Amino acid sequence: MSPVPFREALRFWLKLGFISFGGPAGQIAIMHRELVEQRRWISERRFLHALNYCMLLPGPEAQQLATYIGWLMHRTWGGVVAGALFVLPSLLLLIVLSWVYVAFGDVQWVAGVFYGIKPAVAAIVLQAVWRIGGRTLRRPSQAPLLWAVAIASFVAIAFLHVPFPWVVLAAAAVGALGGNRWPDQFRGGGAHVESSASHGPALIDDHTPTPEHARFGRARLALVVAVGAVLWIVPMALLLAWQGGDGTLAQMGWFFTKAALLTFGGAYAVLPYVYQGAVEHFQWLTGPQMIDGLALGETTPGPLIMVVAFVGFVGGWTRQVLGPDALFLGGALAACVVTWFTFLPSFLFILAGGPLVEATHGQLRFTAPLTGVTAAVVGVIASLALFFLRHIALPVPGGPIDGVALAIAAAAAIALLRFKAGVIPVILACAAAGLLLRLGGLA
């Protein structure tokens, strides 16, 4: 197959930045459909191998997966472009929505849209469970241990509230042990054979040699680490020189660097830490404002951790980081600072660790633990689906069940799973339904 021109890849990554709704599960489902099933830029097994690595890292796994695939196809700049375009549309939208929120004090005009989109998000997550689970777990009789890992992970996250890192470590340990004792169950790939037969060969196929730029080298690793250190130190030094260590922007840079290193398990795992720091300690915003920001983050494209841009904007606005006559610019600057320090580690993890990961694909002693992690991810995504369904069914804890929202979720799930409708048409239809229901006083 001919290599994908960089311009064509650029158009896709830009498109993905605007359609990446549904949190990590929905975003991974979109990338799988586009890159594995339709465009055939990467094979099923190579896609899942990269996803397994991204799931082990702190940070937004879907954005890191886009960075990884972009890097694998078009070197460092390909990864930087793919990862940046995954984030930038969301950042721009959140700056605008945050400005509307703080300037006018009311986001009721989008309440109807929110009402319809939330059930669609739940349906997208259910679709991801179906897609990724079907390709990872195979039949229970073929891989009972993988099913056990998935079910145990679901119970641990959804009901026992076990921290996500422990779930990942336990799944990796089961994979390592199981790969030695029952290698056939942990070879990974799921329905890979059938998928390859129906979609044809991929540009980056199972046995495609690792490109030269993706091979490990100590000099290259040292260069990536050095550049990453400079990209963190220089902005932080400028902020410290400008406003001092007690300045709001410097505090945000340091705080969200720490938050970026704690985001194992996605945004929901780190949100309590962000809430504690941003609301209770620094008081950049209030508790109700944080909840409203989460609603905005849920209904814009990009990773859910982009809610930190809302936190940054509101904090920059209320603290008047550029003075009372430049509230919007101060908020926008704070949102950009927060986004920079939150996502910089993600790029470094991929560009530094990617060559090591590429060196292990196809080697069972390395892939078996990652296959165990993939099975755990199915259970984790299922727990996320349950979380969303609870959230839309009982918007007020202890209140009545919202049957209308559940009906929208069911209709969206049927459209996605039964009729193979596209994610964006489903989101738009649900948003329109929610808006009409709210305007009509029916929801």
N, C-alpha and C positions, 0 to 999 in steps of 0.2 A: 504494500500500500504506500502511496505517496505521503510524505510528511505533511502535516497540517501547516499552512502558512501562518506566520505570526499574526497577520492582520485578521485572518479568519478566527483564530483563537481569541484575539482581543475582542472581537465583536461578541463572541459567546460569553466571555467573562463579564463584559459590560451588561449583557442581557441577564445573566445570572444574578448580578447585583440588584437588579430591579424586580426579579421574580422569586427571590429566595425567601419566600414566606414559610411559616410553619415550624419555626425553630429548627434545631439540628436534625431532627428526624425527617421533617418535610424537606429540608435543604439537601440532605443526603439522598433522599428518594428522588428529588429532581435531578441531581447530578448523575445518579445511577441510570435513570431513564435516558437522559440526554447523552452521556458519555459512553455508557456500556451498551445500552440496548439500541439506540438510534444511530449515533454518530460512529460508534465502534472505535473511539480513540484509544480506549484502554480495555483490557479484558476483565472479566468478572473477578478472577483470582487476584490479579494485580491491584484492582480497585479495592478489594476487601483487605488485601495485605497492607496497603497504604492506610485504609480506614482504621485497621487494628492499631497501627502505630499512633495515629492521631488521637485515638480514644485513650491511649495511655498517658497523653500529655496534658498538662494544665492548659487551659485556654479553649476557645471555641473550635470544636473538632471539625465542623463543616467548613469553616474558613481555612483551617489548616489543611484540610483535604484538598480544597481548591488550590491552595498554594503549592502543595506537594505535586499535584498533577501538572499544574502550569510549569513548575520547575523541571519536572521530568521531561516535558515536551520541549521547552524552550529555554532551558538553562536558568540562571539566577533571575534575569529580568522577567522571564515568563512567570516564575513563582511570585515575584514582587507584584507584577501587574494583576495576576489572578487574585492574590490575596487582598490587594488594595481595592480593586473594583468590587470585591465582595462586601466591603465595608463602606466605601464612600457614598453610594446612594442613600444608605440608611443614615449615615452621619448628616448629610444635607437635609433629608426629610425631618430628622429629629430636631435639628437646629430650628427649622421653620416651625414645626409643631410646638416646640418648647417656647419659642417666642410668642406664638399665639396664646399659649397657656398662661405665661407669666404676664403678658401685656394686657390681656383682656380678662384673665381670671376665670375663664369658662371654656370647657371643651365639650359642652353639651351638643354642639352641632355635629360632632362625630360620634356621639354615643350610639346612635342607630347603626352606623357602620361597624363600630366595635361589636355591637350585639350580634350582628350577623357573621362577622369574621371569626369570632372565638369558636363557635361550633365547627366552622370549616377547618380551623387549625386542628381541632380534636380529630376530625375525620382524616386529615392529612397524616397525622401521627399514626392512626390506625392503619392507614395504607402502608406506611413505612414498616410497621410491625409485620404486616403480611408479606411485603416484598423481601425485606432483608431476612426475616425468619424463614421464609420458604427456601431461600437460597443458601442459608447457613445451616439450618438444623436437619434438613432432609426428613426422611421418615423416622418415627420414633424407634422402629425396629432396627434401623441402620445406625443410628447414633443416639442411643439412650442416654449416654453420659452428657452429651451436649444439651439434650432436652432437660436433663436434671439441673445442669448449670443455669440454663435460662430461667427455669421455674424458680430455682432457689434465689437467683438474683432479683427476680420480680418480687418475691415475698420479702427478701431482705430490705429492698429499697422502699416498697410501697407500705409495708406493715411494721417491719422491725426498725426502720429508720437507721439502718446500718450506713455509715459513711461510705460514699462511693469509692474512694481509694482502696478500702478494705475489700469491697466486692471485686474490683479489678484484680487485686493481688491474689485473692482466693481463686478466681477463675483462671488466672495465668498459672497458678500452682497446679490446679487440676489438669490444665492442658499439658503442662510439662510432664506430670506423672502419667497421664493418660496416653500421651504420645509414645511413651516407652512400652506401656503395657498393651494398649489397644490402638495401634497406629492408624488403622483404617478409619476409626471414628474421628480422628483429629487431622486428617489430611486437608480439610477445608475445601472450599469451592462449592459445597452444596450442590445445587442444580447446574453446576458449571458446564457439564458436558452438553446438556440439553440447550443451555443458553448459547453456547458457541455454535451448535448445529443450526439454530434458528436465526442467528444474527451474522454468521460468517466470521472470518478472522478479524482481529483487532489490530490497529496500528501498533500499540504496545501490547503484544500478546503474551501468553504464559511463558513462552520460551524466547522472547525477544531479548537479545543481549542488552545488558545495561549500557546506556550511552556513556561516552568518555567523561562527560562533565559530572555524571552521577556516581562515579567511582570514588571510593574513599581514598583520601590522602591527608597525611598529618599537616602538611603545609596549607592545604586548602581549609582544613578545619580551623587552624590557628588564625588564618586570614578572616574567616567568617566571624569568629569570636571577637577578634580585635575590632572589626568594623562595627559589630553590634555594640561593643563597649563604648566606642566613640559616639554612636548614634544615641546612646543613653546619657553619657556623661556631658556632652556638649549642650543639649537642651536644658538638662538639669542645672549645669553651671550658669547658663544664661539666666534662668529663672531665679537662682539664688543671688546672682549679682544684681539683678533688677529689683527684686522685692524682699530678698532676705529669706532666711529659713522659716520665718513665721508668716511669709506671704502665702496667700491662698493658692496661687498657681503652683508654687513649689511643693506645698503640702499635698495638693492633688496629685502631682507627678509621683511623689514618693509613695503615697497611699495606694494609688492604682497600680503601681509596679508590684507592690506586695499582693494586691488582689489578683493580678494576672498570674501570679505563681501559685495561687490557691484554688484556681477554677477547675479542679478535677471534678468531672461529672457534669460540666456545663454550668450555665448561668444560675440555675436554681440552687446549686450547691454553694455558690459564693454569695448569693444575695443577702443572706443573714449577716455575713461579714461586712458587706457594703452598707447595709442598713445601719449596723452598729457604728461604723466609722463616720459615714456621711451624715446620718441623722442625729445620733446620740452624742458622738464625740465632737466632731467639727461643726455640727449644726449648719451645714450648707443648705439643707432643706428640711421640711417637716415630714412626719410619717405619712400623712394623707397625700402629700405631694409625691413621695416615693412610690406609693401605690398607683397613683395616676401615671407616673412615669413608666411603671411596669406595663400598664395597659397600652401606652403608646408604643413601647418596645415590642410588645406581643403582636401588634398589628402593622408594623412596618417591616420591609424586607431586611435581610441581614441577620446576624447572630443576635440572640436575645440579650447577650451581655452588653449590647449597644445601649441598653438603658443607662449605662454609665455616662453616655453623652448628655442625656437629659439631666442627670445629677450634676455634671460639670456645668451645663448651661445655667441651670437654676442657681447653683452656687456662685458662679461668676457674676450673674445678674444681681443677686442679693448682696454679695460682698463688694459690688461695684469695682471690679478689679482694674478697670480702665477709667474709673471716675463716673460721676452721676450723669454726665452728658454723653456717655458712650455705653449705655447699658447693653444694647444688642451686641455690639462688637466685643464687649467684655465677656458676655455669655458665650458667644461663638468661639472666642479664643479659648476659654476654659474648656468647652466641649472638645475642641481640637487637641488641646494638651492632654486631656484625660484619655481620648482615643489613642493618641500616639503611645503613651506609656502603657496602656492596656494591651495593645496589639503587637508592640515591638517584640516581646519575648516569643510570640507565636511564630513570627517569621524566622527568628533565630533558631528555634527548635527544629523547624523543617529544613532550613538551608544547612544547618550543621549536622543534624542527625539523619537526613535523607539518604546519604551515601551508605551509611551503616545498614539502614533498613533494606536498601536495594540489594546489598550483598547477601541478604539472608532469604530472599524469596525462593521458594522451592526446597528449602532445607528444613526437614521436619522438626529437628530439634529446636529450631527457632520459630517455625510457623505454628507448631502445636500449641504453645502457650498463647499465641495471638488468636488462634482459632477458639480457644477457650474463652478469651476476652470477647470475641465476636458473639459467641453464644450468650454471654452475660449481657452484652449490649442489647440483644433482643429483649431480654427481660427488663432491662432498664427503660427501654423505649416503651414497652408495654405499661410500665408503672407511670411513665409520663402521660400516656394516653388516659390512664385511669385518673390521674391528677386533673387533666383538662376536663374530662367528663364530669368529675365531681364539681369542678369550678363552675361549669356552665349550668349544671343541674341544680346546684344550690348556691346561687350567687350571694345569698345571705345565710350564713351558718344557722341552722335551726329553723330557717324559713321554709316556705312551700317550694316544692319541686317545680322548676321551670320547664314545663312540657314543651313549650314552643321552641326553646333553644335546643332541646334534645331532638325534636322533630327536624330542625334544620341540620343538626349533626348527622342524623340518620340519612337524610336525603343526600347530603354531601358525600357520605361514605358509600352509598349506593351508586352515586354518579361516578366516583373514583374507582371503586372496586368492580362493579358490575358492568358499567358502560364505558370504562376506561377514559373518562373525561379528563381534560387537562387541568392542572392545578390552578392556573390563573383564571380560566372561565368559572371554575367552581367558586373561587374566592370572590370574584366580582359578583356572581349571582347571589351568593350568601350575603355579601355586603349590601346589595340592593334590597334583598328581602328584609334584612334587619332594619335598614333605613325606612322602608315603607311601613313595616310593623310599628316602629317607634312613632313615626309621624301619624299613623292611624290610631295610636293609643292602644295597640293590641299587645305590646310587649314592654 
